[in-house]
Amino acid sequence: MDFPRIYLQESLSIEALISFHYFEYAKGFVFDGEQHDFWEILYVDKGEVEVRADDVIHTLVQGNMIFHKPEEFHTVHVRHEHKPPNLIVIAFACPSEAMYKLANKVVSLGDRERNMLSIITQEGFHAFLPPFDSPSVHLLERNIGAPFASEQLIKAYLEVLLITLIRKHDAGASLKEAQKLKQSSLHKEKDEQRLVGQILDYFRDHLADSFTLDDVCQAFHLGKSRMKELFQSQKGMGVMEAFKSLKIEQAKTYMREGTYNITEIASLLGYTSIHYFSRDFKKTLGMSPTDYAKSVKARVHQ
């Protein structure tokens, strides 16, 4: 029996990855600019940054993504009044005309898009070898120990992300209906995200304090099992691990702002000993606070 086949159409395809970066910039950083014959996306994972695209200057904040089209001149400037940014920058070759629907656009990513970008970033860390934070390094070196199909997942999720954003900007009745369906199906999910967000905000307001899991459960009237379940499903980590992670993120921000020394930062974050602070910092980042502070200073002068 003869079975007919239908060969699936590709409306958008990534042909090659040019560069993959994750930057943690300090105040005062300036990238003088470049232009090239491929696409580049820049996403603000944290903080804010000034980006020039040809003759237009944009101030991007956390959650914003900008698309640099081929041959567009672009620069990056972290002004002293800005919060130090974390930036994801990915350059790629894509001949699809549909990409030009995103040209000259600055968009705010929703939860779904941020999750896709998070997967792309994690697979990039698996697939390639560091450094990921040097603006002058564009040559990607494959990691021979990468998990199965890491590069293919980068391509697949990047294509899905771009297709999703193009559909989002093809405004119309169908998009509005899709948004309604999404809101309905994700109602419970958003309630959980909101609750976890409230707990994280509580942590941020009390970074200098010490908590036990019982303390947090009592403050939010939740049982231990439910609290653990929420953080594992929403953050992929334990409750107290998330609290410690926020402390270390704030420590990195203090270092990049340059206002306090390491001993003062440890005290501001509720550590009774510089030893315990250094231990947690190195366990989280793989480097000591002193080494991180040195790398921050080096980036400003790159």
C-alpha positions in Angstrom: 0.0 0.0 0.0 1.3 3.4 -0.9 1.3 6.0 1.9 1.5 9.6 0.7 3.8 11.9 2.7 3.6 15.6 3.4 6.8 17.4 3.8 6.5 20.0 6.5 7.1 23.6 5.5 9.6 25.7 7.4 8.5 29.4 7.6 11.6 30.3 9.7 14.9 28.5 10.1 18.1 29.2 12.0 21.0 28.3 9.7 23.9 29.0 12.1 24.8 30.3 15.5 27.4 33.1 15.4 27.8 34.0 19.1 26.4 33.2 22.5 27.0 35.6 25.5 25.8 36.2 29.0 27.2 39.5 30.3 27.2 40.9 33.8 28.1 44.5 33.3 29.2 47.1 35.9 28.2 50.7 35.9 30.1 52.8 33.4 30.6 50.0 30.8 30.6 51.1 27.2 30.6 48.9 24.1 31.6 51.2 21.2 29.5 49.3 18.7 29.5 47.0 15.6 27.4 46.0 12.6 27.3 42.7 10.8 25.3 40.8 8.2 23.4 38.6 10.6 20.7 39.0 13.3 21.3 39.6 17.0 19.0 39.6 20.0 19.8 41.3 23.3 17.7 40.5 26.3 17.9 42.3 29.7 17.8 39.5 32.3 18.3 42.0 35.1 18.9 45.8 35.6 18.8 48.3 32.7 21.0 49.4 29.8 21.1 52.0 27.0 21.2 50.5 23.5 21.7 52.4 20.3 20.2 50.9 17.1 21.3 53.0 14.1 20.1 56.5 15.1 17.6 55.4 17.7 18.5 55.2 21.4 16.5 52.8 23.7 16.7 52.4 27.5 15.9 48.7 28.1 14.8 47.3 31.5 14.4 43.8 32.9 12.3 41.7 30.6 13.0 43.7 27.4 14.4 42.2 24.2 15.7 44.2 21.2 16.3 42.8 17.7 19.3 44.1 15.7 18.7 43.4 12.0 21.6 42.7 9.6 23.8 45.7 8.9 22.3 47.7 11.8 24.9 49.6 13.8 24.4 49.1 17.5 26.1 50.0 20.8 25.7 49.3 24.5 26.2 51.8 27.4 25.6 51.2 31.1 25.1 54.6 32.6 26.0 55.3 36.2 22.4 56.0 37.1 21.4 52.5 35.7 21.1 49.3 37.8 24.0 47.0 36.7 22.5 44.7 34.0 22.7 41.0 33.2 22.4 40.6 29.4 21.8 37.6 27.1 23.1 38.3 23.6 22.7 35.7 20.8 23.7 36.3 17.2 22.5 34.0 14.5 22.0 33.6 10.7 18.4 33.4 9.6 17.5 34.1 5.9 13.7 34.0 6.6 11.9 37.2 5.5 9.5 36.8 8.4 12.3 37.9 10.7 11.9 41.5 9.4 8.6 41.6 11.3 10.7 41.9 14.4 13.1 44.5 12.9 13.4 47.7 14.9 11.3 46.2 17.7 11.7 46.2 21.5 9.4 43.7 23.1 8.6 42.6 26.7 8.8 38.8 27.0 6.0 37.0 28.8 6.4 34.0 31.1 6.3 31.5 28.2 8.9 33.3 26.2 11.2 33.8 29.2 11.0 30.1 29.9 12.1 29.4 26.3 15.0 31.8 26.6 16.0 30.2 29.9 16.2 26.8 28.2 18.2 28.3 25.3 20.6 29.9 27.8 21.1 26.7 29.8 21.6 24.6 26.7 24.2 27.2 25.5 26.1 26.8 28.8 26.1 23.0 28.2 26.9 23.0 24.5 29.8 25.4 24.4 32.9 26.3 26.5 33.4 29.6 28.4 34.1 32.4 28.4 30.5 33.6 27.8 31.1 37.2 29.2 33.8 38.6 26.9 32.5 41.0 24.2 35.6 40.3 22.1 35.2 36.5 22.0 32.8 35.4 19.3 34.3 32.0 18.4 32.2 29.3 19.9 34.0 26.2 21.0 32.0 23.0 21.4 32.0 21.2 24.7 32.7 17.5 23.9 30.9 16.6 27.2 27.7 18.3 26.3 24.4 16.5 26.8 22.7 14.8 23.9 21.4 17.2 21.2 22.2 20.4 23.1 22.9 22.3 19.9 19.7 21.1 18.3 17.7 22.2 21.3 19.2 25.7 21.0 18.1 25.8 17.4 14.7 24.4 18.1 13.8 26.6 21.0 15.2 29.7 19.4 13.1 29.1 16.3 10.0 28.5 18.5 10.8 31.7 20.5 11.0 33.7 17.3 7.9 32.2 15.8 6.0 32.9 19.0 7.1 36.6 19.0 6.3 37.0 15.3 2.8 35.6 15.9 2.5 37.9 18.9 3.1 40.9 16.7 0.7 39.7 14.0 -2.0 41.4 16.1 -5.6 40.5 15.4 -8.6 38.6 16.7 -6.9 35.2 16.6 -4.2 36.5 18.9 -6.6 37.9 21.3 -8.5 34.6 21.4 -5.2 32.7 22.0 -4.4 35.1 24.9 -7.8 34.4 26.4 -7.3 30.6 26.2 -3.8 31.0 27.6 -5.1 33.0 30.5 -7.7 30.4 31.3 -5.4 27.5 31.1 -2.6 29.2 33.1 -4.9 30.7 35.8 -3.7 28.2 38.5 -0.1 28.6 37.3 -0.2 32.4 37.6 -1.7 32.1 41.1 1.2 30.0 42.1 3.7 32.3 40.4 2.2 35.3 42.2 2.5 33.5 45.6 6.1 32.6 45.0 6.7 36.1 43.8 5.3 37.5 47.1 7.6 35.2 49.1 10.6 36.2 47.1 9.7 39.9 47.6 9.5 39.2 51.3 13.0 37.6 51.1 14.4 40.6 49.2 13.0 43.0 51.9 14.7 40.9 54.6 18.1 39.9 53.1 19.9 40.8 56.3 17.7 38.4 58.3 17.9 34.7 59.0 15.0 32.4 58.5 14.1 28.7 58.9 11.6 26.9 56.7 9.2 26.9 59.6 9.4 30.7 59.8 8.6 31.2 56.2 5.7 28.7 56.3 4.2 30.4 59.3 4.5 33.9 57.7 2.6 32.8 54.6 0.3 30.2 56.3 1.5 27.3 54.2 2.4 23.8 55.1 6.0 22.6 54.5 5.0 20.2 51.8 3.0 22.8 49.9 5.8 25.4 50.3 8.5 22.9 49.0 6.2 21.9 46.1 5.7 25.5 45.1 9.4 26.3 44.9 10.3 23.1 43.2 7.7 23.6 40.5 8.2 27.4 40.0 11.9 27.9 40.7 13.4 24.4 40.5 15.1 24.7 43.9 14.4 24.6 47.6 12.9 27.6 49.6 16.1 28.3 51.6 18.2 27.8 48.6 16.2 30.5 46.8 16.7 32.8 49.8 20.5 32.2 49.7 20.5 32.8 45.9 18.9 36.2 46.4 21.5 37.1 48.9 24.3 36.2 46.5 22.6 38.1 43.6 22.4 41.2 45.8 26.1 40.7 46.8 27.0 40.7 43.1 25.0 43.9 42.6 26.8 45.6 45.5 30.1 44.6 44.1 29.3 46.0 40.6 28.0 49.2 42.1 31.3 49.6 44.0 29.8 51.2 47.1 30.8 48.7 49.8 33.8 46.4 50.4 33.3 42.6 50.7 33.3 42.6 54.5 30.6 45.3 54.5 28.5 43.4 51.9 28.7 40.2 54.0 27.4 42.2 57.1 24.6 43.9 55.0 23.4 40.5 54.0 23.2 39.1 57.5 26.3 37.0 57.5 28.0 36.8 60.9 31.3 35.7 59.4 33.1 36.6 56.1 34.0 32.9 56.0 30.4 31.8 55.7 29.7 34.5 53.1 32.7 33.4 51.0 31.7 29.8 51.3 28.1 30.4 50.0 29.3 32.8 47.3 31.9 30.3 46.0 29.4 27.4 46.2 26.9 29.4 44.1 29.2 31.0 41.5 32.2 28.8 41.5 34.5 31.7 42.4 35.4 33.7 45.5 34.0 37.1 46.2 37.4 38.6 45.6 37.8 36.9 42.2 34.4 38.1 41.2 35.1 41.7 42.2 38.3 41.6 40.2 36.5 40.3 37.1 33.9 43.1 37.5 36.6 45.7 37.4 38.3 44.0 34.4 35.0 44.2 32.4 34.7 47.9 32.8 38.0 48.4 31.0 37.4 45.9 28.2 
